[in-house]
Amino acid sequence: MATILSRIVHYGFQNFWRNGWLSTATVAILIVVLFAFLNLSLFNVVMQKATASIQDKIDISVYFKTNTSEDQILSIKQSTESLAEVKSVDYVSTDKALEVFKGNHQDDQVISQSINELNQNPFQASLNIKAKRPDQYASIAQYLSAPNLAQYIDSVSYAKNQIVIDRLAKIIDNVNKGGFVLTIILAIIAGLVAFNTIRLAIYSNRDEIGIMRAVGASNAFVRGPYMVEGVIVGVLAAVASFIVAAPAIYFVSPYLNSFVPGLNIFEYFYVHAVPLFLYELLFGAGVGVASGYIAVRRYLRD
């Protein structure tokens, strides 16, 4: 068994070197395939970060009547935080609201003077509520409309922002679904391209396959070297595509950061380099082995 395996590995390397230009072309095509595969993985990371950034900008504000005590507001805050749909709840007191307003308009002398001349604080206490997903704001707004809570609430901003929130929820959902479908489609296309290229390499050796079968070689012995060749092609392509990807990702990282604040795609690539490389290695070797196995099968049936 050890002798057979060593011969299969030997013939696999021999086939790879003997078909020099064809092997090079196969590796080059698979490099492009794996480069696209890696970019798809990073594209999903970018889209997840972008959608998370959009979601962080969505919230609803609950404004309380002026006669509502702080204890009642904090009690409502605590009950709202217990909802499964709620990500966070921030309490903004009347004093805090006034302070924020003054800070935002400190360069406007007319507004600042008008506020200073008032004898009382014109702002209402409020809660800023963020949901885990945009499509959950409707159920949160419904919860706040319950009679035991509504008696303390002056207004909820959800009704005004409902159209925008619903549209953003739909966009985020479509982006997530579209990215998943695009990944599957491109992965299938990549596999077919690599498969046809490896099949072309096997086609050039069809006469040798016929001779091996004529002298009584088993199907496993005939198929083995081409599967080994597929592994060699996959490993070389994975290493090369990773080397090519690193400087490319470093170059585009600042542009993506300006598009999605807080995203450093090169840092993500650097931190996750080992698992990303292993995914590429498995995908490349898997495509090579599967292509070699399937492509040589037709010659074993003849």
C-alpha positions in Angstrom: 0.0 0.0 0.0 2.8 2.4 0.9 4.5 1.7 -2.4 1.3 2.3 -4.4 0.7 5.6 -2.5 4.3 6.8 -3.1 4.0 6.0 -6.8 0.7 7.8 -7.0 2.3 10.9 -5.4 5.3 10.6 -7.6 3.3 10.4 -10.8 1.1 13.3 -9.6 4.2 15.5 -9.3 5.5 14.1 -12.6 2.3 15.0 -14.4 2.4 18.5 -13.0 6.0 19.2 -14.2 5.6 17.4 -17.5 2.5 19.5 -18.4 4.5 22.7 -17.6 2.5 25.3 -19.6 -0.8 23.7 -19.0 -0.1 23.3 -15.3 0.9 27.0 -15.1 -2.3 28.0 -16.9 -4.3 25.9 -14.5 -2.6 27.5 -11.5 -3.0 31.0 -12.9 -6.8 30.5 -13.5 -7.2 29.0 -10.0 -5.3 32.0 -8.5 -7.9 34.3 -10.1 -10.6 32.0 -8.7 -9.2 32.0 -5.2 -8.5 35.7 -5.3 -12.2 36.3 -6.1 -13.2 33.8 -3.4 -11.1 35.8 -0.8 -12.5 39.1 -2.0 -16.0 37.7 -1.6 -15.3 36.8 2.0 -13.9 40.2 2.7 -16.8 41.8 0.8 -19.2 40.1 3.2 -17.2 41.6 6.1 -17.5 45.1 4.6 -21.2 44.7 4.0 -21.8 43.5 7.5 -19.9 46.4 8.9 -21.7 48.8 6.6 -25.1 47.5 7.6 -24.1 47.6 11.3 -23.0 51.2 10.9 -26.4 52.1 9.3 -28.3 50.2 12.1 -26.4 52.2 14.8 -27.7 55.4 13.3 -31.3 54.2 13.6 -33.3 54.7 16.8 -36.6 55.9 18.1 -37.0 58.6 20.8 -39.7 58.5 23.5 -40.5 62.0 24.9 -42.2 62.1 28.3 -44.8 64.6 29.6 -43.3 67.3 31.8 -45.2 66.0 34.9 -43.6 62.6 34.7 -41.2 61.9 37.5 -37.7 60.6 36.9 -38.5 57.4 38.9 -41.3 56.6 36.5 -39.1 57.3 33.5 -36.3 55.0 34.9 -38.9 52.3 35.6 -40.1 52.5 32.0 -36.5 52.4 30.8 -35.8 49.3 32.8 -38.9 47.5 31.5 -38.0 48.5 27.9 -34.5 47.2 28.3 -36.0 43.8 29.3 -37.5 43.4 25.8 -35.8 40.8 23.6 -35.9 43.2 20.6 -34.1 46.0 22.4 -30.3 46.5 22.1 -29.9 49.5 24.3 -31.8 52.3 26.0 -30.3 55.7 26.8 -31.9 58.1 29.2 -31.6 61.8 28.4 -32.8 64.1 31.3 -34.2 67.6 30.7 -30.9 69.1 32.0 -28.9 66.8 29.7 -31.0 67.7 26.7 -30.6 71.4 27.4 -26.8 71.0 27.8 -26.6 69.1 24.5 -28.7 71.7 22.7 -26.5 74.6 24.0 -23.4 72.7 22.9 -24.7 72.2 19.4 -25.6 75.9 19.1 -22.9 77.5 21.0 -21.8 79.5 17.9 -25.3 80.8 17.3 -25.6 83.9 19.6 -29.3 84.5 18.9 -30.3 80.9 20.0 -27.9 80.9 22.9 -29.3 84.3 24.2 -32.9 83.1 23.7 -32.3 80.0 25.7 -30.6 81.9 28.5 -33.5 84.3 28.8 -36.0 81.5 29.4 -37.1 81.1 33.0 -37.5 77.3 32.6 -36.1 74.3 30.8 -38.2 73.9 27.6 -36.9 70.4 26.9 -38.5 67.1 27.7 -36.9 64.0 29.2 -36.5 61.2 26.7 -35.4 57.7 26.0 -33.3 56.9 22.9 -34.0 53.2 22.0 -32.0 51.1 19.6 -33.4 47.7 18.4 -31.3 44.7 17.5 -32.7 44.8 14.0 -34.5 47.6 12.1 -37.6 45.5 11.6 -38.1 45.2 15.4 -39.0 48.9 16.0 -42.6 48.4 15.2 -43.1 45.9 18.1 -41.2 48.2 20.4 -43.5 51.1 19.4 -46.5 48.9 20.0 -45.2 48.0 23.5 -44.8 51.7 24.3 -48.4 52.3 23.2 -49.8 50.2 26.1 -52.1 52.3 28.3 -50.0 51.8 31.5 -47.0 53.4 29.6 -48.8 55.8 27.2 -50.2 57.9 30.1 -46.6 59.1 30.8 -45.5 59.5 27.1 -46.0 62.7 25.1 -44.8 61.4 21.8 -42.8 58.6 20.1 -40.7 59.4 17.0 -41.3 56.0 15.4 -44.5 57.2 13.6 -42.5 60.1 11.9 -39.5 57.8 11.0 -41.5 54.7 10.1 -41.1 55.0 6.3 -37.3 55.6 6.6 -36.8 52.8 9.1 -38.8 50.3 7.0 -36.9 51.3 3.9 -33.6 50.8 5.6 -34.7 47.5 7.0 -35.6 46.4 3.5 -32.3 47.6 2.0 -30.2 45.8 4.7 -32.2 42.6 4.2 -31.7 42.8 0.4 -28.0 43.5 0.8 -27.5 40.5 3.1 -29.5 38.2 0.8 -27.8 39.6 -2.3 -24.3 39.1 -0.9 -25.1 35.5 0.0 -26.5 34.7 -3.4 -23.6 36.4 -5.1 -21.1 34.4 -3.1 -22.8 31.1 -4.1 -23.0 32.0 -7.8 -19.4 33.2 -8.1 -18.2 30.1 -6.1 -20.1 27.8 -8.6 -18.6 29.8 -11.6 -15.1 29.6 -10.0 -15.5 25.8 -9.5 -16.6 25.3 -13.1 -13.8 27.3 -14.6 -11.2 25.5 -12.5 -12.8 22.1 -13.3 -12.7 22.7 -17.1 -9.1 23.9 -17.0 -8.0 20.7 -15.1 -10.1 18.6 -17.4 -8.2 20.0 -20.3 -5.0 19.0 -18.7 -6.3 15.4 -18.2 -7.5 15.4 -21.8 -4.0 15.9 -23.0 -3.0 12.7 -21.2 -6.0 10.6 -22.4 -3.7 8.2 -24.4 -1.6 7.5 -21.3 -4.7 6.8 -19.3 -5.7 4.3 -22.0 -2.4 2.5 -21.8 -2.5 2.3 -18.0 -6.0 0.7 -18.2 -4.8 -1.7 -20.9 -2.0 -3.0 -18.7 -4.5 -3.6 -15.8 -4.0 -0.6 -13.6 -6.9 -0.1 -11.1 -9.2 2.9 -11.3 -7.8 4.2 -8.1 -4.2 4.0 -9.4 -5.2 5.8 -12.6 -7.2 8.5 -10.8 -4.8 9.0 -8.0 -2.0 11.0 -9.8 -4.6 13.5 -11.2 -6.1 14.1 -7.8 -2.5 14.7 -6.4 -1.9 17.1 -9.3 -5.2 18.8 -8.3 -3.9 19.2 -4.7 -0.6 20.7 -6.0 -2.4 23.1 -8.2 -4.8 24.1 -5.4 -2.0 24.6 -2.8 0.2 26.7 -5.2 -2.8 28.8 -6.3 -3.8 29.4 -2.6 -0.3 30.6 -1.7 0.1 32.8 -4.7 -3.4 34.3 -4.4 -2.8 35.1 -0.8 0.5 36.8 -1.6 -1.2 38.9 -4.3 -4.2 39.7 -2.1 -2.2 41.2 0.8 -0.8 44.4 -1.0 -4.1 44.8 -2.9 -6.1 44.8 0.4 -3.6 47.2 2.0 -4.0 49.6 -0.9 -7.8 49.7 -0.9 -8.2 49.7 2.9 -8.1 53.5 3.3 -10.7 54.0 0.6 -13.1 51.5 2.3 -12.5 53.2 5.6 -13.7 56.5 4.2 -16.8 54.6 2.8 -17.5 52.7 6.1 -16.2 54.7 9.1 -14.5 52.4 11.7 -13.7 49.7 9.2 -10.0 48.7 8.7 -10.2 45.8 6.3 -6.4 45.3 6.2 -6.4 44.9 10.0 -9.2 42.4 9.7 -7.2 40.6 7.0 -4.1 40.6 9.1 -5.8 39.4 12.3 -7.7 36.6 10.4 -4.9 35.7 8.0 -4.5 32.1 9.2 -8.2 31.1 9.0 -8.6 33.0 5.7 -5.5 31.2 4.2 -6.8 27.8 5.5 -10.2 28.5 3.8 -8.4 29.3 0.6 -6.2 26.2 0.9 -9.2 23.9 1.5 -11.2 25.5 -1.3 -8.3 25.4 -3.8 -7.3 21.8 -2.9 -10.9 20.7 -2.8 -11.6 22.1 -6.3 -8.5 20.5 -7.6 -9.2 17.1 -6.1 -12.9 17.2 -7.1 -12.0 18.3 -10.6 -9.4 15.6 -11.0 -11.7 12.9 -9.7 -14.7 13.9 -11.9 -12.7 14.8 -15.1 -10.8 11.5 -15.2 -14.0 9.5 -14.6 -15.2 9.6 -18.2 -11.9 7.9 -19.3 -12.4 5.1 -16.8 -15.8 4.3 -18.3 -14.6 3.9 -21.8 
